[in-house]
Amino acid sequence: MKRLLTLTVLLLVLAPPSWATNYYVATTGNDTTGDGSSGAPWRTIQKSVESGSPVTAGDTVYVRDGTYTATSGGRTVLINGTGTPQGTSGNPVTIKAENCHAAKIVTPAVSGGSGIAVYVNRAYITIECFEIVADQLSGNQPAGTSIGGIFLESSAVGAVIKNNIVHDIGRQICSDSVFGFAAIFTRGASSQTITENVIYKVGRRYNGESSCVTTLNANDHAIYVEVANNTTVTRNISYDNARGYCLNVYKSGAVEGSAFQHVGLVFDHNVCDTPSGETRGPSGQVIYGQSHDGFRIRNNIFNRPENCAVKSFNPGTFTDVSFIGNRTSVNDPDF
């Protein structure tokens, strides 16, 4: 009897919450008549996260195979505002491809403006297993053009970005826009995790590439952390992103003072690779600026970096910053 009681308690602890619900999105669905069930899915991911959605903490939205584009505006998926779904620390809202990487989210083409595939400004949201691409714009684009894959705003506490493939972020664009392009961008909400993503071909054309004329070669990044706040970046792979950095940690316009701009950033077990022979991009693969408290750079592989693997820019005060177990490789063309 005692063993049976113990087993029952264990199953209750390990089992998912009984109130958690699965919802579905499909390219064959309908936002008007669908209820998000498996048999009557919604048509757009946006329908599952708009104000009034039944999705709540602990629920999962499964997105079926196919390509999902924006119906209007500069965001394909916008999770923002009172009344939109959000999770809790123990019960996040998960938005996930039903078959990993078989659901594609396309960044809107916004010439002269901001186009983002997934914009998150609610707490405890997990984005998992998508292919995300931003290849809709090409040629010369005006100043103000900004392209992004996943954007985590300042209220996206506890966000998890996991096992996505993010690629071709603005690769056909020629532009002198000072706004950087990024596969994944975060603006400082606490306790975020960016893990197991594959990121490649991020950034606009070089000067001279396909007749492009530009003065910029270091503004577009795989992962851009504007403000670190107990942020973990781990087990990601970044390659062919030589128009910027594998990781850029910098808050534009920040003024140095007594407070730390970046606290508790972990960059761990990542792979950063620069194409063989590529020298047109910036020096280094990780760049960090301003003041840091508790920055860990450990157990990463930096392959073929230009001049150096990690460098600082506009440094402030550093406290408890460590480099442990990293490897730099410059002689392995098959890496």
For each residue, the residues with C-beta under 8 A, 3 or more apart:
1: 4 5
2: 5 6
3: 6 7
4: 1 7 8
5: 1 2 8 9
6: 2 3 9 10
7: 3 4 10 11
8: 4 5 11 12
9: 5 6 12 13
10: 6 7 13 14
11: 7 8 14 15
12: 8 9 15
13: 9 10
14: 10 11
15: 11 12 18
16: 20 58
17: 20 58 91
18: 15
19: 58
20: 16 17 58 59 60 91
21: 54 55 56 58 59 60
22: 38 59 60 61 62
23: 36 37 41 42 48 54 55 59 60 61 62
24: 29 36 37 38 41 42 61 62 63 64 98
25: 29 36 41 42 43 44 45 47 48 61 62 63 64 68
26: 29 41 42 43 63 64 66
27: 43 64 65 66 67 68
28: 41 43
29: 24 25 26 34 40 41 42 43
30: 33 34 40 41 42 43
31: 34 42 43 44 47
32:
33: 30 40
34: 29 30 31 37 40 41 42 43 47
35: 40
36: 23 24 25 40 41 42 47 48 54 55 61
37: 23 24 34 40 41
38: 22 24 41
39:
40: 29 30 33 34 35 36 37
41: 23 24 25 26 28 29 30 34 36 37 38 64
42: 23 24 25 26 29 30 31 34 36 45 47 48
43: 25 26 27 28 29 30 31 34 47
44: 25 31 47 48 68 71
45: 25 42 48 49 61 63 68 76 77 95 105
46: 49 50 71 76 77 78
47: 25 31 34 36 42 43 44 50 53
48: 23 25 36 42 44 45 53 55 61 85 95
49: 45 46 53 55 61 77 78 79 84 85 95
50: 46 47 53 84
51: 81 82 83 84
52: 83
53: 47 48 49 50 84 85
54: 21 23 36
55: 21 23 36 48 49 59 61 85 93
56: 21 59 85 93
57: 86 87 88 91 92 93 124
58: 16 17 19 20 21 87 88 91 92 93
59: 20 21 22 23 55 56 85 93 94
60: 20 21 22 23 93 94 95 96
61: 22 23 24 25 36 45 48 49 55 93 94 95 96
62: 22 23 24 25 96 97 98
63: 24 25 26 45 68 95 96 97 98 103 130
64: 24 25 26 27 41 98 99 103
65: 27 97 98 99 102 103
66: 26 27 102 103 104
67: 27 104 106
68: 25 27 44 45 63 76 77 103 104 105 106
69: 76 106 108
70: 73 74 75 76 106 108
71: 44 46
72:
73: 70 78 108
74: 70 108 110 113 114 115 116
75: 70 78 108 115 116 117 118 119
76: 45 46 68 69 70 105 106 107 108 116 117 118
77: 45 46 49 68 95 105 117 118 119
78: 46 49 73 75 119
79: 49 84 85 86 118 119 120 121 122 125
80: 84 119 120 121 122 153
81: 51 84 121
82: 51
83: 51 52
84: 49 50 51 53 79 80 81 122
85: 48 49 53 55 56 59 79 93 122 125
86: 57 79 93 122 123 124 125
87: 57 58 91 92 93 123 124 125 126 158
88: 57 58 91 92 123 124
89: 92 124 158
90:
91: 17 20 57 58 87 88 124
92: 57 58 87 88 89 124 125 126 158 160
93: 55 56 57 58 59 60 61 85 86 87 122 124 125 126
94: 59 60 61 125 126 128
95: 45 48 49 60 61 63 77 125 126 127 128
96: 60 61 62 63 126 127 128 129
97: 62 63 65 100 101 102 103 128 129 130 131
98: 24 62 63 64 65 102 103
99: 64 65 102 103
100: 97 129 163
101: 97 129 130 131 164 165
102: 65 66 97 98 99 131
103: 63 64 65 66 68 97 98 99 129 130 131
104: 66 67 68 130 131 132 133
105: 45 68 76 77 117 118 130 131 132 133
106: 67 68 69 70 76 117 132 133 134 136
107: 76 115 116 117 132 133 134 136 147 148 149 169
108: 69 70 73 74 75 76 115 116 136
109: 115 136 137
110: 74 113 114 115 137 145
111: 137 141 142 145
112: 141 142 143 144 145
113: 74 110 144 145 146
114: 74 110 146 148 179
115: 74 75 107 108 109 110 134 136 137 146 147 148
116: 74 75 76 107 108 119 147 148 149 150 151
117: 75 76 77 105 106 107 132 133 134 148 149 150
118: 75 76 77 79 105 127 130 132 149 150 151
119: 75 77 78 79 80 116 151 153
120: 79 80 125 127 150 151 152 153 156 159
121: 79 80 81 152 153 154 155 156
122: 79 80 84 85 86 93 125 155 156
123: 86 87 88 155 156 157 158 159 189
124: 57 86 87 88 89 91 92 93 157 158 159
125: 79 85 86 87 92 93 94 95 120 122 156 158 159 160
126: 87 92 93 94 95 96 159 160 161 162
127: 95 96 118 120 130 150 159 160 161 162 164
128: 94 95 96 97 160 161 162 163 164
129: 96 97 100 101 103 162 163 164
130: 63 97 101 103 104 105 118 127 164 165
131: 97 101 102 103 104 105 164 165 166 167
132: 104 105 106 107 117 118 149 150 164 165 166 167 183
133: 104 105 106 107 117 166 167 168 169
134: 106 107 115 117 137 147 148 149 168 169 170 181
135: 138 168 171 172
136: 106 107 108 109 115
137: 109 110 111 115 134 141 145 147 170 172 173
138: 135 172 173
139: 172 173 174
140: 174 175 212
141: 111 112 137 145 173 174 175 177
142: 111 112 145 175 177
143: 112 175 176 177 178
144: 112 113 177 179
145: 110 111 112 113 137 141 142 173 175 177 179
146: 113 114 115 177 179 180 181
147: 107 115 116 134 137 169 170 173 181
148: 107 114 115 116 117 134 151 169 181 182 183 185
149: 107 116 117 118 132 134 164 166 169 182 183 184
150: 116 117 118 120 127 132 161 164 166 183 184 185
151: 116 118 119 120 148 182 185 187
152: 120 121 156 159 161 184 185 186 187 189 192
153: 80 119 120 121 156 187 189
154: 121 187 188 189
155: 121 122 123 189
156: 120 121 122 123 125 152 153 159 186 187 189 192
157: 123 124 189 190 191 192
158: 87 89 92 123 124 125 189 190 191 192
159: 120 123 124 125 126 127 152 156 186 189 192 193
160: 92 125 126 127 128 192 193 195
161: 126 127 128 150 152 164 184 192 193 194 195 197
162: 126 127 128 129 193 195 196 197
163: 100 128 129 195 196 197
164: 101 127 128 129 130 131 132 149 150 161 197 198
165: 101 130 131 132 197 198 199
166: 131 132 133 149 150 169 183 184 197 198 199 202
167: 131 132 133 183 198 199 200 201 202
168: 133 134 135 171 172 201
169: 107 133 134 147 148 149 166 181 182 183 201 202 203 220
170: 134 137 147 173 175 181 202 203 204 220
171: 135 168 201 202 203 204 205
172: 135 137 138 139 168 205
173: 137 138 139 141 145 147 170 181 204 205
174: 139 140 141 204 205 209 210 211 212 213 214
175: 140 141 142 143 145 170 204 214 216
176: 143 214 215 216
177: 141 142 143 144 145 146
178: 143 216 219
179: 114 144 145 146 219
180: 146 219 220 221 224 244 248
181: 134 146 147 148 169 170 173 202 203 204 219 220 221 244
182: 148 149 151 169 185 202 220 221 222 223 224 244 248
183: 132 148 149 150 166 167 169 197 199 202 221 222 223 241
184: 149 150 152 161 166 194 197 199 222 223 224
185: 148 150 151 152 182 223 224 226
186: 152 156 159 189 192 194 223 224 225 226 227 231
187: 151 152 153 154 156 226 227
188: 154 226 227 228 229
189: 123 152 153 154 155 156 157 158 159 186 192 229
190: 157 158 229 230
191: 157 158 229 230 231
192: 152 156 157 158 159 160 161 186 189 229 230 231 232
193: 159 160 161 162 231 232 234
194: 161 184 186 197 223 231 232 233 234 236
195: 160 161 162 163 232 233 234 235 236
196: 162 163 235 236
197: 161 162 163 164 165 166 183 184 194 236 237
198: 164 165 166 167 236 237 238
199: 165 166 167 183 184 202 222 223 236 237 238 239 241
200: 167 238 239 240 241
201: 167 168 169 171 240 241
202: 166 167 169 170 171 181 182 183 199 220 221 222 241 243 244
203: 169 170 171 181 219 220 221 241 242 243 244
204: 170 171 173 174 175 181 212 214 216 219 220 243
205: 171 172 173 174 209 210 212 214
206: 209 212 214 217 243 280
207: 212 213 214 215 217 280
208: 211 212 213
209: 174 205 206 212
210: 174 205
211: 174 208
212: 140 174 204 205 206 207 208 209
213: 174 207 208
214: 174 175 176 204 205 206 207 217
215: 176 207
216: 175 176 178 204 219
217: 206 207 214 243 280 281 282
218: 243 244 245 281 282
219: 178 179 180 181 203 204 216 243 244
220: 169 170 180 181 182 202 203 204 241 243 244
221: 180 181 182 183 202 203 224 241 244 245 246 247 248
222: 182 183 184 199 202 236 238 241 244 245 246 247 272
223: 182 183 184 185 186 194 199 233 236 238 246 247 248
224: 180 182 184 185 186 221 248
225: 186 228 231 233 247 248 249 262 265
226: 185 186 187 188 250 251 252
227: 186 187 188 251 261 262
228: 188 225 231 249 261 262 263 264 265 292 295
229: 188 189 190 191 192 262 263 264
230: 190 191 192 263 264 265
231: 186 191 192 193 194 225 228 264 265 266
232: 192 193 194 195 266 268
233: 194 195 223 225 236 247 265 266 267 268 270
234: 193 194 195 266 267 268 269 270
235: 195 196 268 269 270
236: 194 195 196 197 198 199 222 223 233 270 271
237: 197 198 199 270 271 273
238: 198 199 200 222 223 241 246 270 271 272 273
239: 199 200 271 272 273 274 275
240: 200 201 273 275
241: 183 199 200 201 202 203 220 221 222 238 244 245 246
242: 203 274 275 278 280 281 282 306
243: 202 203 204 206 217 218 219 220 281
244: 180 181 182 202 203 218 219 220 221 222 241 248 281 282
245: 218 221 222 241 248 282 284 285 286 287
246: 221 222 223 238 241 270 272 285 286 302
247: 221 222 223 225 233 267 270 272 285 286 287 288
248: 180 182 221 223 224 225 244 245 286 287 288
249: 225 228 262 265 286 287 288 289 292
250: 226 287 288 289 290 313 314
251: 226 227 254 261 262 289 290
252: 226
253:
254: 251 261 290
255:
256: 290 291 316 317
257:
258:
259: 291
260: 263 291 292 293 317 319
261: 227 228 251 254 290 291 292 316
262: 225 227 228 229 249 251 265 288 290 291 292 293 295
263: 228 229 230 260 292 293 294
264: 228 229 230 231 293 294
265: 225 228 230 231 233 249 262 292 294 295 296
266: 231 232 233 234 296 298
267: 233 234 247 270 286 295 296 297 298 300
268: 232 233 234 235 296 297 298 299 300
269: 234 235 298 299 300
270: 233 234 235 236 237 238 246 247 267 300 301
271: 236 237 238 239 300 301 303
272: 222 238 239 246 247 285 286 300 301 302 303 305 309
273: 237 238 239 240 303 304 335
274: 239 242 278 281 285 303 304 305 306
275: 239 240 242 278 304
276: 304 333
277:
278: 242 274 275 281 304 306
279: 306
280: 206 207 217 242
281: 217 218 242 243 244 274 278 306
282: 217 218 242 244 245 287 306
283: 305 306 307 308 311
284: 245 287 305 306 307 308 309 310 311
285: 245 246 247 272 274 302 305 309 310
286: 245 246 247 248 249 267 272 297 302 309 310 311
287: 245 247 248 249 250 282 284 310 311 312 313
288: 247 248 249 250 262 292 295 310 312 313
289: 249 250 251 312 313 314 315 316
290: 250 251 254 256 261 262 314 315 316
291: 256 259 260 261 262 316 317 318
292: 228 249 260 261 262 263 265 288 295 316 317 318 319 321
293: 260 262 263 264 319 320
294: 263 264 265 319 320 321
295: 228 262 265 267 288 292 318 320 321 322
296: 265 266 267 268 321 322 324
297: 267 268 286 300 310 321 322 323 324 326
298: 266 267 268 269 322 323 324 325 326
299: 268 269 324 325 326
300: 267 268 269 270 271 272 297 326 327
301: 270 271 272 326 327 328 329
302: 246 272 285 286 305 309 310 326 327 328 329
303: 271 272 273 274 328 329 330 332 335
304: 273 274 275 276 278 329 330 335
305: 272 274 283 284 285 302 308 309 328 330
306: 242 274 278 279 281 282 283 284
307: 283 284
308: 283 284 305 311
309: 272 284 285 286 302 305 326 328
310: 284 285 286 287 288 297 302 323 326
311: 283 284 286 287 308
312: 287 288 289 315
313: 250 287 288 289
314: 250 289 290
315: 289 290 312 318
316: 256 261 289 290 291 292
317: 256 260 291 292
318: 291 292 295 315 321
319: 260 292 293 294
320: 293 294 295
321: 292 294 295 296 297 318
322: 295 296 297 298
323: 297 298 310 326
324: 296 297 298 299
325: 298 299
326: 297 298 299 300 301 302 309 310 323
327: 300 301 302
328: 301 302 303 305 309
329: 301 302 303 304 332 335
330: 303 304 305
331:
332: 303 329 335
333: 276
334:
335: 273 303 304 329 332
